[in-house]
Amino acid sequence: MATPGQLVQELADVLGISKATVIQYDRVLAESGLRSKHGRGTSAAKVTSRDAANLLIALATTPLVGTSAKDAAHSCQVYASLTADAAFQEWSKSFAAFGLPALSNLPGGHSFGQALSALIDAVGEGEKFTHPDSAKPLLPSRRFVVQFTGPGPSAQIVVEATKETGLSAGLIYSDARQHGLADDEEIPDLSQISSVTFRTIRALSALVSGEKNYVH
């Protein structure tokens, strides 16, 4: 398992964010109890899929909800607690056809944070994002997206339809209080979006599972 320092470096590399910035976000999460701290000091900690999901959420959503690392804990808690919209539950079943049954099997009412953690663990244990009609891996930047929208807030995990099958899969997350709102006037009118592809999920999975070897 990886250390917090390795998680920081991995996300800095894959997201193209300065390491110094990611360190600030990680520190805020650790101080707020949103990142594992075991052993003697934070350097002895071993990060989990929840830690990886929390740091990713904080980094991806702070531009939508806040403006600096001080908002990291709030952003993380807001988005991680978003719940799956039951109206899209059947749509999620198609994730299994893309080699990601962990997303298909999530229980109703689960949170966005739980979904990201489950996905990171599952990919680390061998699930692969593949084409529905073959074992050929799909290009991660073309078909799979984890999207964060604010200041709503809302989020989604979506696999785009393929030309060959027309198949797609998705999970939509929002504040439970917004589920079923019929009046558009109640929904914030400003929308800003940030997103990552399966490349980031794959990198975090390799790190958390210990699949990736590090040179110190």
Residue pairs with C-beta under 8 A, 6 or more apart in sequence:
1 46
1 47
1 48
1 208
1 209
1 210
2 10
2 46
2 47
2 207
2 208
2 210
2 212
2 214
3 43
3 44
3 45
3 46
3 47
4 26
4 30
4 35
4 36
4 42
4 43
4 45
4 47
4 51
5 43
6 47
6 207
6 214
7 26
7 47
7 51
7 52
7 55
7 204
7 207
8 19
8 22
8 23
8 26
8 55
9 19
10 203
10 204
10 207
10 212
11 17
11 22
11 55
11 56
11 59
11 200
11 204
12 18
12 19
12 21
12 22
13 203
14 199
14 200
14 203
15 22
15 59
15 196
15 200
17 59
21 69
22 55
22 59
24 69
24 72
25 55
25 58
25 59
25 62
25 69
25 72
26 35
26 55
27 69
28 58
28 69
28 70
28 72
28 73
29 35
29 51
29 54
29 55
29 58
29 72
29 73
29 76
30 37
30 42
31 73
32 72
32 73
32 76
34 51
34 54
34 58
34 73
34 76
34 77
35 45
35 47
35 51
35 54
35 55
36 45
36 46
36 47
36 48
36 50
36 51
37 45
38 44
38 45
38 46
39 45
39 46
47 207
47 208
48 117
48 208
49 116
49 117
49 118
49 120
49 121
49 124
49 204
49 205
49 208
50 113
50 117
52 117
52 120
52 204
52 207
52 208
53 80
53 113
53 116
53 117
53 120
53 204
54 76
54 80
54 113
55 76
56 116
56 196
56 200
56 204
57 75
57 76
57 79
57 80
57 112
57 113
57 116
57 148
58 72
58 73
58 75
58 76
59 72
60 146
60 148
60 194
60 195
60 196
61 75
61 76
61 78
61 79
61 148
61 150
61 153
61 194
62 68
62 69
62 71
62 72
62 75
63 150
63 192
63 194
64 75
64 148
64 149
64 150
64 151
64 153
64 192
64 193
64 194
65 71
65 74
65 75
65 78
65 79
65 150
65 151
65 153
66 72
66 74
66 75
78 153
79 112
79 113
79 148
79 153
79 155
80 111
80 112
80 113
80 116
81 111
81 112
81 113
82 111
82 112
82 153
82 154
82 155
82 173
82 174
82 175
83 109
83 110
83 111
83 112
83 173
83 174
83 175
83 176
83 179
84 92
84 106
84 108
84 109
84 110
84 111
84 112
84 115
84 171
84 172
84 173
85 172
85 173
85 174
85 179
86 108
86 109
86 179
87 172
88 170
88 171
88 172
89 108
91 168
91 169
91 170
91 171
92 103
92 104
92 106
92 169
92 170
92 171
93 104
93 169
94 104
94 159
94 167
94 168
94 169
95 101
95 102
95 103
95 104
95 159
95 169
95 171
96 104
96 105
97 132
97 167
97 169
98 129
98 130
98 131
98 132
98 138
98 143
98 144
98 159
98 167
98 169
99 127
99 128
99 129
99 130
100 119
100 122
100 123
100 127
100 129
100 159
100 169
101 122
101 127
102 118
102 119
102 121
102 122
102 127
103 115
103 118
103 119
103 122
103 157
103 169
103 171
104 169
106 114
106 115
106 118
106 171
111 173
112 155
112 173
115 157
115 171
115 173
116 146
116 157
116 201
119 157
119 201
119 205
120 201
120 204
120 205
120 208
121 205
121 208
121 209
122 205
123 129
123 201
123 202
123 205
124 205
124 206
124 208
124 209
124 211
125 209
128 137
129 137
129 138
129 140
129 143
129 144
129 159
129 198
129 202
130 136
130 137
130 138
131 137
131 138
131 162
131 164
132 162
132 164
132 165
132 167
133 164
133 165
138 144
138 198
140 197
140 198
140 199
140 202
141 197
141 198
141 199
142 160
143 159
143 160
143 162
143 198
144 158
144 159
144 160
144 197
144 198
144 201
145 156
145 157
145 158
145 160
145 195
145 196
145 197
146 155
146 156
146 157
146 195
146 196
146 197
146 200
146 201
147 155
147 156
147 157
147 158
147 193
147 194
147 195
148 155
148 193
148 194
148 195
149 155
149 156
149 191
149 192
149 193
150 191
150 192
151 188
151 190
151 192
152 174
152 175
152 178
152 187
152 188
152 191
153 174
153 175
154 172
154 173
154 174
154 175
154 178
155 172
155 173
155 174
156 170
156 171
156 172
156 173
157 170
157 171
158 168
158 169
158 170
158 171
159 168
159 169
159 170
160 168
161 167
161 168
162 168
178 186
178 187
181 187
203 212
205 211
206 212
